[in-house]
Amino acid sequence: MIAAIGLLLGVLAGLLLQPDIPTGLEPYLPIAVVAALDAVLGAFRAHLDGIFDDKVFVVSFMSNVVLAALIVFLGDQLGVGSQLSTGVTVVLGIRIFSNAAAIRRHVFHA
C-alpha cells in the first residue's frame, strides 16, 4: 500500500511541478518509465498471486530502471542507441503485456 501511495504522490508531484528534464537525460526518460511500469505491474501481479515481497519490488524497480538506462547509454556510446532503445522497449513491453494478461485472468477469472 505504501508503494501505491508513493507512486501516486510521485505522479501528482510530476504533474503539478512539471520539472524540466536535462537534454542529456531525455532519451532515457521513456525507457525508465517503461521499466518502472514493468516493475509496478509485476508487483501487482505478485500481490494478486499472494507472493508479493516489498524488498523484491524495490530491487526489481531499481534494477529494471538502471539496467534499461545502462543498455540505452551503451547503445548511445556505440552509435546504435535508437536500436537498443527499441529493443529494451519491446522486451519490457512484452513483459508488461504478459503481466497485464495474468492480472486480467486473475481479476476476471478468464
Secondary structure, 3 states (H helix, E strand, C coil): CHHHHHHHHHHHHHHHHCCCCCHHHHHHHHHHHHHHHHHHHHHHHHHHHCCCCHHHHHHHHHHHHHHHHHHHHHHHHHCCHHHHHHHHHHHHHHHHHHHHHHHHHHHHCC
